[in-house]
Amino acid sequence: MPTLTLAPASVADYRRLAERRLPRFLFDYLDGGAYAEVTLARNVRDFERLELHQRILRDVSARSTATTLFGAELTLPLALSPVGLSGMMARRGEAAARRVAGFFGIPYCLSTLSVCSVEETAAAGSGPLWFQLYMIRDRGACADLIARAKASGVTVLALTVDLPVVGTRYRDVRNTMSGGGGSWARLRRGLISYALHPGWALEVGLGGRPHILGNIAPYVKNASTPADFSAWANASIDPSISWADLAWIRSQWDGPLVIKGILSPEDAVEAVKSGVDGIIVSNHGGRQLDGVASSISMLPRIADKVSGQTKLLVDGGVRSGQDILKAMAMGADAAMVGRPWVYALAGAGEAGLLNQLKAFHGEFSVSMALTGVTDTRQIGRSVLDLRSGGDA
Ligand SMILES: Cc1cc2nc3c(=O)[nH]c(=O)nc-3n(C[C@H](O)[C@H](O)[C@H](O)COP(=O)(O)O)c2cc1C
């Protein structure tokens, strides 16, 4: 039975709002995963399977949800994951996300493939700004991007390594987002989308222009639509990238360097040997290799190998403050969210995103209290029920 949501309270509520507001092809691009979406579902399910361990009578009147990460004080052990094309989901979406995240006190990680440039995004707010880098074949362009990030005040560089080639997403194929369908199909789809989604069309489709990809625009010739830019990106992301390239990145960037997209304990050990400052355990939100394990299920095995030697973050399936607590219990220093922040921003604007972050904060704080911890430094396996905490 359809329900009328007066005040969205959860990620699922904001997801519904985003679904109503966005043209189908954009919602599917955001919401979907690779192939049969097995890993996408697994990411969420494996968080749900973990059971928290309720504790009582421990004086939880004073609690701190704060933590320190890469030298920055955070309100909550949470960061916003990079999501490409966010500026198509909400008006100047990347700048908006940076504004809200900075105001709330958590880092925002800007994708290479963003509508707003790093310069525009940096100028939109304050607080820790991270930059996600795809290794581009043209190393000159890559070096320039890193230099621009640095000049804009970016504090952490996150190199994404789980996309040497792009995983096929069935929903995007059906919607002619990736391959299939020519320019006529795209034009027709564009016109229908505008007509059926006037709110999005006015505010984002028309009001949010230009829809170029601001970070890479200086290096792309003859591109005017997001589809042109996506085609350039698909052809330009370097599949030959290997461990040896990390040294080159290090020569260009002297700040904290994080590798995003590690799912294997062996790769994590290799990353630590290469001197990275952090690892984001991630399967790209189930958008790359469908069938791999969930990020949360791999986290403890990775933590066993590298804990204490590098910062550990995890994304994929985090949908509540309870999940942030579970991620920390399994060995993460902080969690990250991708789709949830975009659902909130696309569905209900900057106020929606701020409310979603406040909800995460409230859920995390209450869950700390009810598992008997008062400080993020106390969070460990003890907040999980032993039956579920060992090997998710
Ligand atoms: C629409 C979309 C676009 C994404 N674009 C990027 C990107 O440009 N770079 C990147 O490193 N990860 C990208 N990701 C992956 C996210 O950073 C993150 O790993 C993932 O969304 C986490 O899973 P979650 O959505 O379940 O929180 C994208 C994810 C989505 C949903």
The ligand as an SDF file (V2000), in Angstrom:
LIG
                    3D

 31 33  0  0  0  0  0  0  0  0999 V2000
   26.1040    6.5660   -8.9120 C   0  0  0  0  0  0  0  0  0  0  0  0
   27.4370    6.2060   -8.3290 C   0  0  0  0  0  0  0  0  0  0  0  0
   28.5830    6.7700   -8.8640 C   0  0  0  0  0  0  0  0  0  0  0  0
   29.8230    6.4630   -8.3110 C   0  0  0  0  0  0  0  0  0  0  0  0
   30.9480    7.0780   -8.8080 N   0  0  0  0  0  0  0  0  0  0  0  0
   32.1420    6.8400   -8.2320 C   0  0  0  0  0  0  0  0  0  0  0  0
   33.2940    7.5310   -8.6720 C   0  0  0  0  0  0  0  0  0  0  0  0
   33.2330    8.3900   -9.5450 O   0  0  0  0  0  0  0  0  0  0  0  0
   34.4890    7.2140   -8.0830 N   0  0  0  0  0  0  0  0  0  0  0  0
   34.5860    6.2760   -7.0960 C   0  0  0  0  0  0  0  0  0  0  0  0
   35.6760    6.0230   -6.5900 O   0  0  0  0  0  0  0  0  0  0  0  0
   33.4910    5.6240   -6.6550 N   0  0  0  0  0  0  0  0  0  0  0  0
   32.2770    5.8870   -7.1780 C   0  0  0  0  0  0  0  0  0  0  0  0
   31.1710    5.2430   -6.7100 N   0  0  0  0  0  0  0  0  0  0  0  0
   31.2950    4.2960   -5.5970 C   0  0  0  0  0  0  0  0  0  0  0  0
   31.1200    5.0120   -4.2560 C   0  0  0  0  0  0  0  0  0  0  0  0
   32.2130    5.8640   -4.0050 O   0  0  0  0  0  0  0  0  0  0  0  0
   31.0320    4.0330   -3.0890 C   0  0  0  0  0  0  0  0  0  0  0  0
   32.1290    3.1630   -3.1170 O   0  0  0  0  0  0  0  0  0  0  0  0
   29.7360    3.2300   -3.0780 C   0  0  0  0  0  0  0  0  0  0  0  0
   28.6450    4.0050   -3.5070 O   0  0  0  0  0  0  0  0  0  0  0  0
   29.4850    2.7190   -1.6580 C   0  0  0  0  0  0  0  0  0  0  0  0
   28.3260    1.9540   -1.5950 O   0  0  0  0  0  0  0  0  0  0  0  0
   26.9230    2.5180   -1.0840 P   0  0  0  0  0  0  0  0  0  0  0  0
   26.3400    3.2810   -2.2190 O   0  0  0  0  0  0  0  0  0  0  0  0
   26.1560    1.2660   -0.7610 O   0  0  0  0  0  0  0  0  0  0  0  0
   27.1550    3.3870    0.1320 O   0  0  0  0  0  0  0  0  0  0  0  0
   29.9180    5.5560   -7.2230 C   0  0  0  0  0  0  0  0  0  0  0  0
   28.7500    5.0110   -6.6890 C   0  0  0  0  0  0  0  0  0  0  0  0
   27.5230    5.3420   -7.2140 C   0  0  0  0  0  0  0  0  0  0  0  0
   26.2860    4.7670   -6.5740 C   0  0  0  0  0  0  0  0  0  0  0  0
  1  2  1  0
  2  3  1  0
  2 30  2  0
  3  4  2  0
  4  5  1  0
  4 28  1  0
  5  6  2  0
  6  7  1  0
  6 13  1  0
  7  8  2  0
  7  9  1  0
  9 10  1  0
 10 11  2  0
 10 12  1  0
 12 13  2  0
 13 14  1  0
 14 15  1  0
 14 28  1  0
 15 16  1  0
 16 17  1  0
 16 18  1  0
 18 19  1  0
 18 20  1  0
 20 21  1  0
 20 22  1  0
 22 23  1  0
 23 24  1  0
 24 25  2  0
 24 26  1  0
 24 27  1  0
 28 29  2  0
 29 30  1  0
 30 31  1  0
M  END
$$$$
